[in-house]
Amino acid sequence: MHAIRFHLRAPEHPAGPPTAPHPPSPEAVRDGLARGLPAPARIEHARILVGPAAVDGVAFVLADGLLAAEAALTAACAALTDQAGLLPGWRVPHCALDTLLALGLHELPAFP
């Protein structure tokens, strides 16, 4: 299982802040990502935060290896943001392995 962090952004209006319809639920985003994953990769679980103009999350992907998991979730994000996806026109500025989790450094050491 590999932790892949992703960030999606709503399209920006030329004259101001991002413009987006009502954001989808975290469950809808997870389901959309799961449908877009190429086999045999699959999402074990995911933590997703949805805001008015952004989606941030980390997906724990089961795949043959770390690079395969990263490539699979990148493809799923692309499917989610294409014209037929749940978030058409959104950008994917970040979709990559979570380095701290991959190295086992997700907790800071405790000092007495």
Jmol script that loads the backbone (N, CA, C; Angstrom):
load data "model"
ATOM      1  N   MET A   1       0.858  -1.167   0.000  1.00  0.00           N
ATOM      2  CA  MET A   1       0.000   0.000   0.000  1.00  0.00           C
ATOM      3  C   MET A   1       0.907   1.235   0.000  1.00  0.00           C
ATOM      4  N   HIS A   2       0.562   2.195  -0.856  1.00  0.00           N
ATOM      5  CA  HIS A   2       1.404   3.375  -1.041  1.00  0.00           C
ATOM      6  C   HIS A   2       0.578   4.641  -0.883  1.00  0.00           C
ATOM      7  N   ALA A   3       1.102   5.600  -0.134  1.00  0.00           N
ATOM      8  CA  ALA A   3       0.404   6.867   0.103  1.00  0.00           C
ATOM      9  C   ALA A   3       0.732   7.848  -1.011  1.00  0.00           C
ATOM     10  N   ILE A   4      -0.315   8.271  -1.719  1.00  0.00           N
ATOM     11  CA  ILE A   4      -0.157   9.229  -2.812  1.00  0.00           C
ATOM     12  C   ILE A   4      -0.990  10.458  -2.462  1.00  0.00           C
ATOM     13  N   ARG A   5      -0.334  11.612  -2.402  1.00  0.00           N
ATOM     14  CA  ARG A   5      -1.005  12.870  -2.068  1.00  0.00           C
ATOM     15  C   ARG A   5      -1.394  13.577  -3.362  1.00  0.00           C
ATOM     16  N   PHE A   6      -2.591  14.191  -3.369  1.00  0.00           N
ATOM     17  CA  PHE A   6      -3.042  14.892  -4.572  1.00  0.00           C
ATOM     18  C   PHE A   6      -3.727  16.202  -4.198  1.00  0.00           C
ATOM     19  N   HIS A   7      -3.697  17.122  -5.156  1.00  0.00           N
ATOM     20  CA  HIS A   7      -4.327  18.435  -4.997  1.00  0.00           C
ATOM     21  C   HIS A   7      -4.972  18.784  -6.334  1.00  0.00           C
ATOM     22  N   LEU A   8      -6.243  19.140  -6.299  1.00  0.00           N
ATOM     23  CA  LEU A   8      -6.978  19.532  -7.493  1.00  0.00           C
ATOM     24  C   LEU A   8      -7.471  20.959  -7.300  1.00  0.00           C
ATOM     25  N   ARG A   9      -7.420  21.778  -8.362  1.00  0.00           N
ATOM     26  CA  ARG A   9      -7.850  23.184  -8.299  1.00  0.00           C
ATOM     27  C   ARG A   9      -8.923  23.454  -9.330  1.00  0.00           C
ATOM     28  N   ALA A  10      -9.894  24.253  -8.914  1.00  0.00           N
ATOM     29  CA  ALA A  10     -10.958  24.677  -9.827  1.00  0.00           C
ATOM     30  C   ALA A  10     -10.383  25.620 -10.875  1.00  0.00           C
ATOM     31  N   PRO A  11     -11.044  25.704 -12.030  1.00  0.00           N
ATOM     32  CA  PRO A  11     -10.575  26.642 -13.057  1.00  0.00           C
ATOM     33  C   PRO A  11     -10.683  28.079 -12.546  1.00  0.00           C
ATOM     34  N   GLU A  12      -9.743  28.893 -12.963  1.00  0.00           N
ATOM     35  CA  GLU A  12      -9.744  30.291 -12.531  1.00  0.00           C
ATOM     36  C   GLU A  12     -10.412  31.168 -13.566  1.00  0.00           C
ATOM     37  N   HIS A  13     -11.204  32.074 -13.083  1.00  0.00           N
ATOM     38  CA  HIS A  13     -11.844  33.055 -13.953  1.00  0.00           C
ATOM     39  C   HIS A  13     -10.799  34.102 -14.295  1.00  0.00           C
ATOM     40  N   PRO A  14     -10.737  34.580 -15.542  1.00  0.00           N
ATOM     41  CA  PRO A  14      -9.700  35.548 -15.918  1.00  0.00           C
ATOM     42  C   PRO A  14      -9.703  36.817 -15.063  1.00  0.00           C
ATOM     43  N   ALA A  15     -10.835  37.191 -14.509  1.00  0.00           N
ATOM     44  CA  ALA A  15     -10.900  38.445 -13.766  1.00  0.00           C
ATOM     45  C   ALA A  15     -10.866  38.274 -12.244  1.00  0.00           C
ATOM     46  N   GLY A  16     -10.626  37.089 -11.769  1.00  0.00           N
ATOM     47  CA  GLY A  16     -10.658  36.970 -10.317  1.00  0.00           C
ATOM     48  C   GLY A  16     -10.370  35.579  -9.802  1.00  0.00           C
ATOM     49  N   PRO A  17     -11.018  35.231  -8.691  1.00  0.00           N
ATOM     50  CA  PRO A  17     -10.740  33.968  -8.009  1.00  0.00           C
ATOM     51  C   PRO A  17     -11.272  32.776  -8.803  1.00  0.00           C
ATOM     52  N   PRO A  18     -10.907  31.560  -8.365  1.00  0.00           N
ATOM     53  CA  PRO A  18     -11.391  30.370  -9.054  1.00  0.00           C
ATOM     54  C   PRO A  18     -12.917  30.333  -9.104  1.00  0.00           C
ATOM     55  N   THR A  19     -13.414  29.803 -10.196  1.00  0.00           N
ATOM     56  CA  THR A  19     -14.859  29.655 -10.342  1.00  0.00           C
ATOM     57  C   THR A  19     -15.166  28.168 -10.396  1.00  0.00           C
ATOM     58  N   ALA A  20     -16.072  27.738  -9.563  1.00  0.00           N
ATOM     59  CA  ALA A  20     -16.403  26.322  -9.529  1.00  0.00           C
ATOM     60  C   ALA A  20     -17.851  26.150  -9.122  1.00  0.00           C
ATOM     61  N   PRO A  21     -18.481  25.122  -9.655  1.00  0.00           N
ATOM     62  CA  PRO A  21     -19.820  24.815  -9.167  1.00  0.00           C
ATOM     63  C   PRO A  21     -19.724  24.286  -7.741  1.00  0.00           C
ATOM     64  N   HIS A  22     -20.855  24.008  -7.142  1.00  0.00           N
ATOM     65  CA  HIS A  22     -20.861  23.447  -5.793  1.00  0.00           C
ATOM     66  C   HIS A  22     -19.930  22.239  -5.762  1.00  0.00           C
ATOM     67  N   PRO A  23     -18.971  22.205  -4.829  1.00  0.00           N
ATOM     68  CA  PRO A  23     -17.994  21.116  -4.830  1.00  0.00           C
ATOM     69  C   PRO A  23     -18.647  19.771  -4.512  1.00  0.00           C
ATOM     70  N   PRO A  24     -18.082  18.702  -5.063  1.00  0.00           N
ATOM     71  CA  PRO A  24     -18.616  17.366  -4.787  1.00  0.00           C
ATOM     72  C   PRO A  24     -18.259  16.929  -3.365  1.00  0.00           C
ATOM     73  N   SER A  25     -18.891  15.897  -2.901  1.00  0.00           N
ATOM     74  CA  SER A  25     -18.581  15.349  -1.582  1.00  0.00           C
ATOM     75  C   SER A  25     -17.264  14.571  -1.641  1.00  0.00           C
ATOM     76  N   PRO A  26     -16.603  14.398  -0.501  1.00  0.00           N
ATOM     77  CA  PRO A  26     -15.392  13.571  -0.486  1.00  0.00           C
ATOM     78  C   PRO A  26     -15.663  12.150  -0.998  1.00  0.00           C
ATOM     79  N   GLU A  27     -16.840  11.617  -0.681  1.00  0.00           N
ATOM     80  CA  GLU A  27     -17.185  10.269  -1.138  1.00  0.00           C
ATOM     81  C   GLU A  27     -17.276  10.208  -2.662  1.00  0.00           C
ATOM     82  N   ALA A  28     -17.864  11.246  -3.266  1.00  0.00           N
ATOM     83  CA  ALA A  28     -17.981  11.284  -4.728  1.00  0.00           C
ATOM     84  C   ALA A  28     -16.603  11.374  -5.371  1.00  0.00           C
ATOM     85  N   VAL A  29     -15.699  12.150  -4.776  1.00  0.00           N
ATOM     86  CA  VAL A  29     -14.331  12.256  -5.304  1.00  0.00           C
ATOM     87  C   VAL A  29     -13.642  10.900  -5.199  1.00  0.00           C
ATOM     88  N   ARG A  30     -13.772  10.236  -4.044  1.00  0.00           N
ATOM     89  CA  ARG A  30     -13.143   8.921  -3.864  1.00  0.00           C
ATOM     90  C   ARG A  30     -13.681   7.917  -4.882  1.00  0.00           C
ATOM     91  N   ASP A  31     -15.002   7.898  -5.074  1.00  0.00           N
ATOM     92  CA  ASP A  31     -15.601   6.976  -6.039  1.00  0.00           C
ATOM     93  C   ASP A  31     -15.119   7.272  -7.459  1.00  0.00           C
ATOM     94  N   GLY A  32     -15.007   8.567  -7.798  1.00  0.00           N
ATOM     95  CA  GLY A  32     -14.500   8.947  -9.113  1.00  0.00           C
ATOM     96  C   GLY A  32     -13.059   8.512  -9.324  1.00  0.00           C
ATOM     97  N   LEU A  33     -12.235   8.671  -8.293  1.00  0.00           N
ATOM     98  CA  LEU A  33     -10.844   8.221  -8.391  1.00  0.00           C
ATOM     99  C   LEU A  33     -10.778   6.704  -8.540  1.00  0.00           C
ATOM    100  N   ALA A  34     -11.588   5.994  -7.758  1.00  0.00           N
ATOM    101  CA  ALA A  34     -11.580   4.526  -7.821  1.00  0.00           C
ATOM    102  C   ALA A  34     -11.974   4.035  -9.213  1.00  0.00           C
ATOM    103  N   ARG A  35     -12.964   4.696  -9.844  1.00  0.00           N
ATOM    104  CA  ARG A  35     -13.378   4.306 -11.191  1.00  0.00           C
ATOM    105  C   ARG A  35     -12.285   4.591 -12.221  1.00  0.00           C
ATOM    106  N   GLY A  36     -11.480   5.637 -11.984  1.00  0.00           N
ATOM    107  CA  GLY A  36     -10.452   6.015 -12.944  1.00  0.00           C
ATOM    108  C   GLY A  36      -9.141   5.274 -12.808  1.00  0.00           C
ATOM    109  N   LEU A  37      -8.972   4.485 -11.755  1.00  0.00           N
ATOM    110  CA  LEU A  37      -7.718   3.745 -11.569  1.00  0.00           C
ATOM    111  C   LEU A  37      -7.594   2.609 -12.576  1.00  0.00           C
ATOM    112  N   PRO A  38      -6.467   2.538 -13.263  1.00  0.00           N
ATOM    113  CA  PRO A  38      -6.263   1.395 -14.150  1.00  0.00           C
ATOM    114  C   PRO A  38      -6.006   0.128 -13.321  1.00  0.00           C
ATOM    115  N   ALA A  39      -6.567  -0.990 -13.762  1.00  0.00           N
ATOM    116  CA  ALA A  39      -6.368  -2.268 -13.057  1.00  0.00           C
ATOM    117  C   ALA A  39      -4.899  -2.670 -13.170  1.00  0.00           C
ATOM    118  N   PRO A  40      -4.342  -3.320 -12.212  1.00  0.00           N
ATOM    119  CA  PRO A  40      -4.932  -3.916 -11.029  1.00  0.00           C
ATOM    120  C   PRO A  40      -4.905  -3.006  -9.797  1.00  0.00           C
ATOM    121  N   ALA A  41      -4.492  -1.761  -9.951  1.00  0.00           N
ATOM    122  CA  ALA A  41      -4.412  -0.853  -8.797  1.00  0.00           C
ATOM    123  C   ALA A  41      -5.809  -0.606  -8.215  1.00  0.00           C
ATOM    124  N   ARG A  42      -5.846  -0.388  -6.909  1.00  0.00           N
ATOM    125  CA  ARG A  42      -7.111  -0.030  -6.272  1.00  0.00           C
ATOM    126  C   ARG A  42      -6.832   0.794  -5.028  1.00  0.00           C
ATOM    127  N   ILE A  43      -7.830   1.571  -4.630  1.00  0.00           N
ATOM    128  CA  ILE A  43      -7.704   2.402  -3.430  1.00  0.00           C
ATOM    129  C   ILE A  43      -8.123   1.583  -2.214  1.00  0.00           C
ATOM    130  N   GLU A  44      -7.237   1.484  -1.252  1.00  0.00           N
ATOM    131  CA  GLU A  44      -7.558   0.810   0.004  1.00  0.00           C
ATOM    132  C   GLU A  44      -8.395   1.735   0.878  1.00  0.00           C
ATOM    133  N   HIS A  45      -7.915   2.957   1.060  1.00  0.00           N
ATOM    134  CA  HIS A  45      -8.701   3.995   1.719  1.00  0.00           C
ATOM    135  C   HIS A  45      -8.116   5.356   1.349  1.00  0.00           C
ATOM    136  N   ALA A  46      -8.880   6.403   1.640  1.00  0.00           N
ATOM    137  CA  ALA A  46      -8.453   7.753   1.263  1.00  0.00           C
ATOM    138  C   ALA A  46      -8.961   8.754   2.289  1.00  0.00           C
ATOM    139  N   ARG A  47      -8.219   9.826   2.452  1.00  0.00           N
ATOM    140  CA  ARG A  47      -8.630  10.968   3.276  1.00  0.00           C
ATOM    141  C   ARG A  47      -8.718  12.147   2.322  1.00  0.00           C
ATOM    142  N   ILE A  48      -9.914  12.722   2.194  1.00  0.00           N
ATOM    143  CA  ILE A  48     -10.147  13.763   1.193  1.00  0.00           C
ATOM    144  C   ILE A  48     -10.839  14.949   1.839  1.00  0.00           C
ATOM    145  N   LEU A  49     -10.291  16.150   1.598  1.00  0.00           N
ATOM    146  CA  LEU A  49     -10.895  17.402   2.045  1.00  0.00           C
ATOM    147  C   LEU A  49     -11.346  18.173   0.813  1.00  0.00           C
ATOM    148  N   VAL A  50     -12.608  18.581   0.817  1.00  0.00           N
ATOM    149  CA  VAL A  50     -13.173  19.305  -0.316  1.00  0.00           C
ATOM    150  C   VAL A  50     -13.494  20.726   0.116  1.00  0.00           C
ATOM    151  N   GLY A  51     -12.970  21.701  -0.638  1.00  0.00           N
ATOM    152  CA  GLY A  51     -13.278  23.107  -0.400  1.00  0.00           C
ATOM    153  C   GLY A  51     -13.998  23.677  -1.608  1.00  0.00           C
ATOM    154  N   PRO A  52     -14.329  24.955  -1.552  1.00  0.00           N
ATOM    155  CA  PRO A  52     -15.082  25.547  -2.660  1.00  0.00           C
ATOM    156  C   PRO A  52     -14.309  25.582  -3.979  1.00  0.00           C
ATOM    157  N   ALA A  53     -12.985  25.621  -3.936  1.00  0.00           N
ATOM    158  CA  ALA A  53     -12.207  25.715  -5.173  1.00  0.00           C
ATOM    159  C   ALA A  53     -11.028  24.756  -5.206  1.00  0.00           C
ATOM    160  N   ALA A  54     -10.986  23.803  -4.261  1.00  0.00           N
ATOM    161  CA  ALA A  54      -9.860  22.873  -4.211  1.00  0.00           C
ATOM    162  C   ALA A  54     -10.274  21.562  -3.555  1.00  0.00           C
ATOM    163  N   VAL A  55      -9.577  20.518  -3.937  1.00  0.00           N
ATOM    164  CA  VAL A  55      -9.713  19.209  -3.303  1.00  0.00           C
ATOM    165  C   VAL A  55      -8.307  18.768  -2.934  1.00  0.00           C
ATOM    166  N   ASP A  56      -8.112  18.406  -1.668  1.00  0.00           N
ATOM    167  CA  ASP A  56      -6.830  17.902  -1.194  1.00  0.00           C
ATOM    168  C   ASP A  56      -7.057  16.534  -0.587  1.00  0.00           C
ATOM    169  N   GLY A  57      -6.104  15.647  -0.798  1.00  0.00           N
ATOM    170  CA  GLY A  57      -6.272  14.334  -0.204  1.00  0.00           C
ATOM    171  C   GLY A  57      -5.031  13.485  -0.303  1.00  0.00           C
ATOM    172  N   VAL A  58      -5.118  12.367   0.376  1.00  0.00           N
ATOM    173  CA  VAL A  58      -4.108  11.326   0.264  1.00  0.00           C
ATOM    174  C   VAL A  58      -4.862  10.017   0.087  1.00  0.00           C
ATOM    175  N   ALA A  59      -4.462   9.267  -0.925  1.00  0.00           N
ATOM    176  CA  ALA A  59      -5.067   7.970  -1.206  1.00  0.00           C
ATOM    177  C   ALA A  59      -4.024   6.892  -0.945  1.00  0.00           C
ATOM    178  N   PHE A  60      -4.454   5.843  -0.288  1.00  0.00           N
ATOM    179  CA  PHE A  60      -3.595   4.703  -0.032  1.00  0.00           C
ATOM    180  C   PHE A  60      -3.923   3.666  -1.100  1.00  0.00           C
ATOM    181  N   VAL A  61      -2.998   3.534  -2.048  1.00  0.00           N
ATOM    182  CA  VAL A  61      -3.235   2.764  -3.269  1.00  0.00           C
ATOM    183  C   VAL A  61      -2.504   1.432  -3.190  1.00  0.00           C
ATOM    184  N   LEU A  62      -3.238   0.360  -3.477  1.00  0.00           N
ATOM    185  CA  LEU A  62      -2.632  -0.962  -3.601  1.00  0.00           C
ATOM    186  C   LEU A  62      -2.226  -1.131  -5.056  1.00  0.00           C
ATOM    187  N   ALA A  63      -0.933  -1.368  -5.279  1.00  0.00           N
ATOM    188  CA  ALA A  63      -0.406  -1.533  -6.631  1.00  0.00           C
ATOM    189  C   ALA A  63       0.866  -2.364  -6.551  1.00  0.00           C
ATOM    190  N   ASP A  64       1.409  -2.722  -7.708  1.00  0.00           N
ATOM    191  CA  ASP A  64       2.606  -3.558  -7.764  1.00  0.00           C
ATOM    192  C   ASP A  64       3.832  -2.881  -7.168  1.00  0.00           C
ATOM    193  N   GLY A  65       3.858  -1.571  -7.155  1.00  0.00           N
ATOM    194  CA  GLY A  65       4.986  -0.840  -6.608  1.00  0.00           C
ATOM    195  C   GLY A  65       4.627   0.625  -6.430  1.00  0.00           C
ATOM    196  N   LEU A  66       5.537   1.359  -5.842  1.00  0.00           N
ATOM    197  CA  LEU A  66       5.305   2.766  -5.557  1.00  0.00           C
ATOM    198  C   LEU A  66       5.076   3.577  -6.835  1.00  0.00           C
ATOM    199  N   LEU A  67       5.921   3.379  -7.829  1.00  0.00           N
ATOM    200  CA  LEU A  67       5.763   4.125  -9.080  1.00  0.00           C
ATOM    201  C   LEU A  67       4.468   3.748  -9.799  1.00  0.00           C
ATOM    202  N   ALA A  68       4.079   2.477  -9.717  1.00  0.00           N
ATOM    203  CA  ALA A  68       2.822   2.045 -10.327  1.00  0.00           C
ATOM    204  C   ALA A  68       1.633   2.687  -9.611  1.00  0.00           C
ATOM    205  N   ALA A  69       1.710   2.804  -8.291  1.00  0.00           N
ATOM    206  CA  ALA A  69       0.631   3.443  -7.527  1.00  0.00           C
ATOM    207  C   ALA A  69       0.524   4.922  -7.879  1.00  0.00           C
ATOM    208  N   GLU A  70       1.666   5.584  -7.987  1.00  0.00           N
ATOM    209  CA  GLU A  70       1.683   7.005  -8.342  1.00  0.00           C
ATOM    210  C   GLU A  70       1.122   7.217  -9.751  1.00  0.00           C
ATOM    211  N   ALA A  71       1.532   6.389 -10.701  1.00  0.00           N
ATOM    212  CA  ALA A  71       1.040   6.505 -12.072  1.00  0.00           C
ATOM    213  C   ALA A  71      -0.461   6.229 -12.143  1.00  0.00           C
ATOM    214  N   ALA A  72      -0.932   5.247 -11.370  1.00  0.00           N
ATOM    215  CA  ALA A  72      -2.355   4.903 -11.377  1.00  0.00           C
ATOM    216  C   ALA A  72      -3.196   6.049 -10.830  1.00  0.00           C
ATOM    217  N   LEU A  73      -2.765   6.662  -9.728  1.00  0.00           N
ATOM    218  CA  LEU A  73      -3.562   7.758  -9.172  1.00  0.00           C
ATOM    219  C   LEU A  73      -3.465   9.000 -10.053  1.00  0.00           C
ATOM    220  N   THR A  74      -2.340   9.218 -10.708  1.00  0.00           N
ATOM    221  CA  THR A  74      -2.228  10.318 -11.664  1.00  0.00           C
ATOM    222  C   THR A  74      -3.238  10.134 -12.798  1.00  0.00           C
ATOM    223  N   ALA A  75      -3.356   8.908 -13.299  1.00  0.00           N
ATOM    224  CA  ALA A  75      -4.341   8.619 -14.357  1.00  0.00           C
ATOM    225  C   ALA A  75      -5.761   8.812 -13.840  1.00  0.00           C
ATOM    226  N   ALA A  76      -6.021   8.423 -12.597  1.00  0.00           N
ATOM    227  CA  ALA A  76      -7.354   8.592 -12.016  1.00  0.00           C
ATOM    228  C   ALA A  76      -7.694  10.076 -11.849  1.00  0.00           C
ATOM    229  N   CYS A  77      -6.718  10.887 -11.440  1.00  0.00           N
ATOM    230  CA  CYS A  77      -6.944  12.337 -11.324  1.00  0.00           C
ATOM    231  C   CYS A  77      -7.220  12.946 -12.695  1.00  0.00           C
ATOM    232  N   ALA A  78      -6.503  12.478 -13.708  1.00  0.00           N
ATOM    233  CA  ALA A  78      -6.727  12.978 -15.069  1.00  0.00           C
ATOM    234  C   ALA A  78      -8.135  12.623 -15.538  1.00  0.00           C
ATOM    235  N   ALA A  79      -8.599  11.415 -15.237  1.00  0.00           N
ATOM    236  CA  ALA A  79      -9.957  11.011 -15.624  1.00  0.00           C
ATOM    237  C   ALA A  79     -11.002  11.818 -14.862  1.00  0.00           C
ATOM    238  N   LEU A  80     -10.715  12.132 -13.613  1.00  0.00           N
ATOM    239  CA  LEU A  80     -11.650  12.899 -12.785  1.00  0.00           C
ATOM    240  C   LEU A  80     -11.810  14.328 -13.294  1.00  0.00           C
ATOM    241  N   THR A  81     -10.748  14.876 -13.888  1.00  0.00           N
ATOM    242  CA  THR A  81     -10.764  16.274 -14.313  1.00  0.00           C
ATOM    243  C   THR A  81     -10.956  16.466 -15.818  1.00  0.00           C
ATOM    244  N   ASP A  82     -11.123  15.383 -16.574  1.00  0.00           N
ATOM    245  CA  ASP A  82     -11.363  15.581 -18.002  1.00  0.00           C
ATOM    246  C   ASP A  82     -12.817  15.989 -18.233  1.00  0.00           C
ATOM    247  N   GLN A  83     -13.177  16.270 -19.461  1.00  0.00           N
ATOM    248  CA  GLN A  83     -14.504  16.816 -19.763  1.00  0.00           C
ATOM    249  C   GLN A  83     -15.645  15.886 -19.371  1.00  0.00           C
ATOM    250  N   ALA A  84     -15.414  14.580 -19.333  1.00  0.00           N
ATOM    251  CA  ALA A  84     -16.458  13.628 -18.951  1.00  0.00           C
ATOM    252  C   ALA A  84     -16.405  13.274 -17.468  1.00  0.00           C
ATOM    253  N   GLY A  85     -15.448  13.842 -16.734  1.00  0.00           N
ATOM    254  CA  GLY A  85     -15.260  13.497 -15.329  1.00  0.00           C
ATOM    255  C   GLY A  85     -16.134  14.305 -14.386  1.00  0.00           C
ATOM    256  N   LEU A  86     -15.966  14.029 -13.109  1.00  0.00           N
ATOM    257  CA  LEU A  86     -16.715  14.695 -12.049  1.00  0.00           C
ATOM    258  C   LEU A  86     -16.341  16.171 -11.928  1.00  0.00           C
ATOM    259  N   LEU A  87     -15.101  16.521 -12.232  1.00  0.00           N
ATOM    260  CA  LEU A  87     -14.596  17.890 -12.096  1.00  0.00           C
ATOM    261  C   LEU A  87     -14.023  18.385 -13.425  1.00  0.00           C
ATOM    262  N   PRO A  88     -14.849  18.546 -14.444  1.00  0.00           N
ATOM    263  CA  PRO A  88     -14.327  18.954 -15.756  1.00  0.00           C
ATOM    264  C   PRO A  88     -13.662  20.326 -15.704  1.00  0.00           C
ATOM    265  N   GLY A  89     -12.493  20.403 -16.309  1.00  0.00           N
ATOM    266  CA  GLY A  89     -11.776  21.672 -16.377  1.00  0.00           C
ATOM    267  C   GLY A  89     -10.898  21.972 -15.173  1.00  0.00           C
ATOM    268  N   TRP A  90     -10.978  21.158 -14.130  1.00  0.00           N
ATOM    269  CA  TRP A  90     -10.115  21.388 -12.964  1.00  0.00           C
ATOM    270  C   TRP A  90      -8.683  21.010 -13.331  1.00  0.00           C
ATOM    271  N   ARG A  91      -7.724  21.572 -12.594  1.00  0.00           N
ATOM    272  CA  ARG A  91      -6.303  21.285 -12.802  1.00  0.00           C
ATOM    273  C   ARG A  91      -5.812  20.304 -11.742  1.00  0.00           C
ATOM    274  N   VAL A  92      -4.724  19.619 -12.055  1.00  0.00           N
ATOM    275  CA  VAL A  92      -4.075  18.699 -11.114  1.00  0.00           C
ATOM    276  C   VAL A  92      -2.652  19.210 -10.883  1.00  0.00           C
ATOM    277  N   PRO A  93      -2.479  20.222 -10.014  1.00  0.00           N
ATOM    278  CA  PRO A  93      -1.134  20.744  -9.805  1.00  0.00           C
ATOM    279  C   PRO A  93      -0.206  19.804  -9.039  1.00  0.00           C
ATOM    280  N   HIS A  94      -0.792  18.817  -8.325  1.00  0.00           N
ATOM    281  CA  HIS A  94       0.070  17.913  -7.555  1.00  0.00           C
ATOM    282  C   HIS A  94      -0.586  16.543  -7.442  1.00  0.00           C
ATOM    283  N   CYS A  95       0.166  15.519  -7.787  1.00  0.00           N
ATOM    284  CA  CYS A  95      -0.244  14.137  -7.571  1.00  0.00           C
ATOM    285  C   CYS A  95       1.043  13.326  -7.517  1.00  0.00           C
ATOM    286  N   ALA A  96       1.510  13.035  -6.303  1.00  0.00           N
ATOM    287  CA  ALA A  96       2.791  12.353  -6.141  1.00  0.00           C
ATOM    288  C   ALA A  96       2.827  11.631  -4.805  1.00  0.00           C
ATOM    289  N   LEU A  97       3.768  10.726  -4.691  1.00  0.00           N
ATOM    290  CA  LEU A  97       3.892   9.983  -3.447  1.00  0.00           C
ATOM    291  C   LEU A  97       4.108  10.934  -2.277  1.00  0.00           C
ATOM    292  N   ASP A  98       3.633  10.532  -1.125  1.00  0.00           N
ATOM    293  CA  ASP A  98       3.854  11.301   0.097  1.00  0.00           C
ATOM    294  C   ASP A  98       5.186  10.839   0.666  1.00  0.00           C
ATOM    295  N   THR A  99       6.215  11.647   0.476  1.00  0.00           N
ATOM    296  CA  THR A  99       7.577  11.254   0.823  1.00  0.00           C
ATOM    297  C   THR A  99       7.719  10.882   2.291  1.00  0.00           C
ATOM    298  N   LEU A 100       7.146  11.669   3.192  1.00  0.00           N
ATOM    299  CA  LEU A 100       7.287  11.376   4.625  1.00  0.00           C
ATOM    300  C   LEU A 100       6.658  10.029   4.981  1.00  0.00           C
ATOM    301  N   LEU A 101       5.488   9.754   4.452  1.00  0.00           N
ATOM    302  CA  LEU A 101       4.870   8.458   4.724  1.00  0.00           C
ATOM    303  C   LEU A 101       5.650   7.328   4.071  1.00  0.00           C
ATOM    304  N   ALA A 102       6.145   7.555   2.850  1.00  0.00           N
ATOM    305  CA  ALA A 102       6.903   6.521   2.150  1.00  0.00           C
ATOM    306  C   ALA A 102       8.176   6.154   2.910  1.00  0.00           C
ATOM    307  N   LEU A 103       8.778   7.128   3.571  1.00  0.00           N
ATOM    308  CA  LEU A 103      10.008   6.889   4.331  1.00  0.00           C
ATOM    309  C   LEU A 103       9.739   6.508   5.780  1.00  0.00           C
ATOM    310  N   GLY A 104       8.482   6.465   6.176  1.00  0.00           N
ATOM    311  CA  GLY A 104       8.154   6.114   7.558  1.00  0.00           C
ATOM    312  C   GLY A 104       8.407   7.242   8.534  1.00  0.00           C
ATOM    313  N   LEU A 105       8.431   8.479   8.050  1.00  0.00           N
ATOM    314  CA  LEU A 105       8.727   9.636   8.898  1.00  0.00           C
ATOM    315  C   LEU A 105       7.489  10.468   9.186  1.00  0.00           C
ATOM    316  N   HIS A 106       6.330   9.832   9.235  1.00  0.00           N
ATOM    317  CA  HIS A 106       5.081  10.571   9.397  1.00  0.00           C
ATOM    318  C   HIS A 106       4.877  11.093  10.804  1.00  0.00           C
ATOM    319  N   GLU A 107       5.676  10.645  11.771  1.00  0.00           N
ATOM    320  CA  GLU A 107       5.581  11.161  13.122  1.00  0.00           C
ATOM    321  C   GLU A 107       6.913  11.778  13.509  1.00  0.00           C
ATOM    322  N   LEU A 108       6.854  12.930  14.151  1.00  0.00           N
ATOM    323  CA  LEU A 108       8.073  13.550  14.632  1.00  0.00           C
ATOM    324  C   LEU A 108       8.525  12.853  15.911  1.00  0.00           C
ATOM    325  N   PRO A 109       9.815  12.789  16.139  1.00  0.00           N
ATOM    326  CA  PRO A 109      10.274  12.146  17.374  1.00  0.00           C
ATOM    327  C   PRO A 109       9.840  12.964  18.592  1.00  0.00           C
ATOM    328  N   ALA A 110       9.556  12.277  19.666  1.00  0.00           N
ATOM    329  CA  ALA A 110       9.176  12.937  20.929  1.00  0.00           C
ATOM    330  C   ALA A 110      10.420  13.100  21.791  1.00  0.00           C
ATOM    331  N   PHE A 111      10.589  14.280  22.316  1.00  0.00           N
ATOM    332  CA  PHE A 111      11.726  14.544  23.188  1.00  0.00           C
ATOM    333  C   PHE A 111      11.227  14.724  24.606  1.00  0.00           C
ATOM    334  N   PRO A 112      11.944  14.152  25.576  1.00  0.00           N
ATOM    335  CA  PRO A 112      11.509  14.266  26.979  1.00  0.00           C
ATOM    336  C   PRO A 112      11.583  15.678  27.499  1.00  0.00           C
TER     337      PRO A 112
END
end "model"
wireframe off; spacefill off
backbone 0.3
color backbone group
